[in-house]
Every structure is written in structure tokens, then in C-alpha cells.
Amino acid sequence: ITSQSAAASSQSFRFVPLPTVPQMSCNDNASTGDFGEKLVNCPAGCVDGNVFGSDVYSADSLVCVAAIHAGVVTEMGGQVAVVLEGGQNSYQGMDRNGVTSLSRGRYVRSFRFLDYDGGGDVGKV
């Protein structure tokens, strides 16, 4: 590729590297790691495993199964924006998107998902 000089312009662009998004397995939970927002990649086929709560999940829930339950990815997987935060006094289970989540009492850590459009924009649910 050869670049060429051009006349001055008020418009330009540049390429920046995309951040590496960690790959999760279907068996990963959110019991460890720093609090705050992060993007992760969920593989396809994460349809079975323990999930506790709805919309806010206890941190021992399987993240990618919970993502399907929350409706932020399908069984085909994909990128999800996860927020790790403090625990809740209780978590209410329910059937949603082909996944059954369970109810449970207090747990020390929680997570929830943010809207993520794949273009780098993350917005609170």
C-alpha cells in the first residue's frame, strides 16, 4: 500500500487498534475480578448451568448463560458488557429466553448487563 500527499483538509481520519475482548467459557462466573464495567466474548452453546436472579444476577451465576437469560445474546454467543457490583439481599429467579434462573438469598457480589451495540457504545440498562 502506498500513501500519497494531499492538500490540507479540515477532515481526516485515523485507525486505532480495538481493545482485546476476553473470551469466556460457558463455565465462567463473575465471582472474581475488579468491580466495574467490562466487555467479554461469550461462545456459542452456553445454554445449561446455574443462574441465580433476573436482570441482576449473583456472581456465582454462569455469565454467558445469564446473558442468554437476560436477552443480551442468543445461543450463538457474542460480546456482552458486564458490570460487577456489590451483592444483593435476594435474587428472584424466572424462566426467560429458554433459560430457567433460580431464586436465592443474599450473595456478596452481583453482576448485570449493559446495552452494547458492538460499535463501542455501552449504555445502562
N, C-alpha and C positions, 0 to 999 in steps of 0.2 A: 504494500500500500504506500502510495506517495502522497504527501500533503502538499498543498500549494499555498503561496501567499495570496492574500486578498486585501481589498481596500478596507479601510476602517468601517466598522459597523457597530451599531448600538445593541445588536443582538448576537449572542453567541451561546454555545453550549459546551459541556464537558462531560466525560464519562467518569463515574465514580464506582468503585467496587461495591457490590452488595455485601452486607454482613453475612457471615456463615450462620445458618439456622441449624441448631442442634437437632439431630434425628432421635426421636424417642422410639422405644419399642412398645408393643401392646401391653407389656407388664410393668411399665414405669408409672410410679405415682409421684406426688408432689411433696413428700414428707421431708425432703432435704432441699437445700438451695436458698438463695437470698430472697427476701421479700421484694415485691415489685413486679413490674411487667416484663415478660419475655416472650419471644416467638419461638415456637418449636414445630417440627415436622412430625406428623403422625402417619404411620404406614397404613396401607390398606388392610382390611380384615380384622380390625380391633372391635369385635362385637361381643366378646364374652369377658366377664370379670367383675369384681366387686366395685360398685359405685354407690356412694352414700350422699344423698342430698339431691337437690334440684336447683339449678342456677348457681347456687353456692354449694360447693362440694367439700367434704372433709379431705384433708391432704393425703390420706391413705387410699383414696379412690384412684383407680387407673385413669390417668389423664386422657388418653385417646378414646377410651370407651365413654368417659364422661363427655368428651367433645361431641360424640355422636348423639348422646342423650340430650345435650344442650342444643343440638341442631347447627353447630358451627362447622362441622364437616360431615360427610357421608361415610359409608363403609369403604369408600375409595381412598380415604385419608386426605391429607393436605396440611397446610400451615394453619396453626391456631395461635392466638395471642392469649397467654395465661397470666393472671395476676395472682401472686401468692400473698396471702394476708393472714391476719390473726384468726384464731378459732371462733367457732360459734357455740352457743349453748345446745343447739339441736340442729338436725338436718332432716328435712322431710323428703322421703322417697316418693317416686311415682313412675308410671310407665310412660315413656315418650320416645318417639323415633326408633322403635324396635328394641329399646334398652330398658330394663327394669332397674331402677335405683332403689336402694333400701333406706329406711329411716334409721337414725342412730342418735345417741345423746352427744354430749359435749366432746369436742376434739380440739387439740391445741393449735392446729393450723388449718387453713381453708384455702381454696382457690376458686376462681371464677374465670370466665372467658370474656374477652373484649371483641367487639366487631373488628374485623380485619379484612380489608378489600384486596389484599395481595399486592397492592401498589405501595405499601409502606405506611399507609394511613391506618392508625388504630384509634378507635373511638369507644367510649364507655358504653356498656350495655345498660 
